[in-house]
Amino acid sequence: MTKISILYPNLQDARFDLRYYVDVHMPTSIELLSVHPGFKGVSVEQGLGGPQPGSKPAYVAMCHYLFNSVEDFLEAFMPHAPALQGDMANYTDIEPVVQFNEVLISR
């Protein structure tokens, strides 16, 4: 199983509209990508804090897609990349960090 993590760093003076992301962007993204048979799930998380009490989180938000493989994700995503990436300006000016991960343990 492959997890694709899209991480939005918590940068000073950066803009991130969490409501738009959760209520508009992600439902559209899920609708488009979940039709692929390799899609296994998705989660969206909001950063609450860092390691020290009261410290800021490293990421303002994170999205984690689960697919059978990197290839499955790319097959699902690439046809919709222009629309999904084009929508980013509506919710953020942050350049996301994208990481592909092999899931070794999941319960």
C-alpha positions as CSV (number, residue, x, y, z in Angstrom):
1,M,0.0,0.0,0.0
2,T,1.2,3.5,-0.8
3,K,0.4,6.7,1.1
4,I,0.7,10.0,-0.7
5,S,1.2,12.8,1.8
6,I,0.5,16.4,0.8
7,L,1.8,18.6,3.5
8,Y,1.2,22.4,3.8
9,P,4.0,24.0,5.9
10,N,2.9,26.5,8.6
11,L,4.7,29.5,7.2
12,Q,4.5,33.0,8.7
13,D,2.2,35.3,6.7
14,A,1.0,32.3,4.5
15,R,-2.6,32.0,3.6
16,F,-4.6,28.7,4.0
17,D,-8.4,28.7,3.8
18,L,-9.2,25.5,5.7
19,R,-13.0,25.8,5.2
20,Y,-12.6,26.0,1.4
21,Y,-10.1,23.1,1.4
22,V,-12.4,20.9,3.4
23,D,-15.7,21.9,2.0
24,V,-14.9,22.5,-1.7
25,H,-11.5,21.3,-2.8
26,M,-11.3,17.9,-1.1
27,P,-14.8,16.8,-2.0
28,T,-14.0,17.5,-5.6
29,S,-10.7,15.7,-5.3
30,I,-12.2,12.7,-3.7
31,E,-15.0,12.5,-6.3
32,L,-12.4,12.5,-9.1
33,L,-9.8,10.2,-7.6
34,S,-11.9,7.7,-5.8
35,V,-13.3,6.2,-9.0
36,H,-9.9,4.6,-9.6
37,P,-9.9,1.0,-8.5
38,G,-6.6,1.5,-6.7
39,F,-8.1,4.2,-4.4
40,K,-8.3,3.0,-0.8
41,G,-9.0,6.1,1.2
42,V,-8.1,9.6,2.2
43,S,-7.7,11.7,5.4
44,V,-7.3,15.4,6.0
45,E,-5.7,16.7,9.1
46,Q,-5.4,20.2,10.6
47,G,-2.2,20.9,12.6
48,L,-2.9,21.8,16.2
49,G,0.5,22.2,17.8
50,G,4.2,21.4,17.8
51,P,6.2,19.3,20.3
52,Q,6.3,22.0,23.0
53,P,3.2,23.2,24.7
54,G,1.8,26.2,22.9
55,S,4.2,25.9,19.9
56,K,2.9,26.1,16.4
57,P,2.5,23.0,14.3
58,A,5.0,22.3,11.5
59,Y,2.1,21.9,9.0
60,V,-1.2,23.9,8.9
61,A,-2.9,21.0,7.1
62,M,-2.1,17.6,5.7
63,C,-3.8,15.3,3.2
64,H,-3.0,11.6,3.0
65,Y,-4.3,9.5,0.1
66,L,-4.1,5.7,0.2
67,F,-3.7,3.8,-3.1
68,N,-2.5,0.3,-3.9
69,S,0.6,1.8,-5.6
70,V,2.3,5.0,-6.8
71,E,1.2,4.0,-10.3
72,D,-2.4,3.8,-9.3
73,F,-2.3,7.2,-7.7
74,L,-0.7,8.7,-10.8
75,E,-3.2,7.1,-13.1
76,A,-6.0,8.6,-11.0
77,F,-4.4,12.0,-10.4
78,M,-2.7,13.0,-13.7
79,P,-5.9,13.4,-15.8
80,H,-7.2,15.8,-13.2
81,A,-3.9,17.5,-12.2
82,P,-4.6,20.8,-14.1
83,A,-8.0,21.3,-12.4
84,L,-6.9,20.2,-8.9
85,Q,-3.6,22.2,-9.0
86,G,-5.4,25.1,-10.6
87,D,-7.8,25.3,-7.7
88,M,-5.0,25.7,-5.2
89,A,-5.0,29.5,-5.6
90,N,-8.5,29.5,-4.1
91,Y,-7.3,28.1,-0.7
92,T,-3.6,28.7,-0.3
93,D,-0.4,30.4,-1.4
94,I,1.7,27.7,0.2
95,E,3.8,25.4,-1.9
96,P,2.9,21.9,-0.6
97,V,5.5,19.2,0.3
98,V,4.5,16.0,-1.4
99,Q,5.9,12.6,-0.3
100,F,5.2,9.1,-1.4
101,N,5.4,6.5,1.4
102,E,5.2,2.7,1.5
103,V,2.9,1.7,4.3
104,L,4.7,-0.9,6.4
105,I,2.3,-1.2,9.3
106,S,-1.4,-0.2,9.4
107,R,-4.0,-1.3,12.0
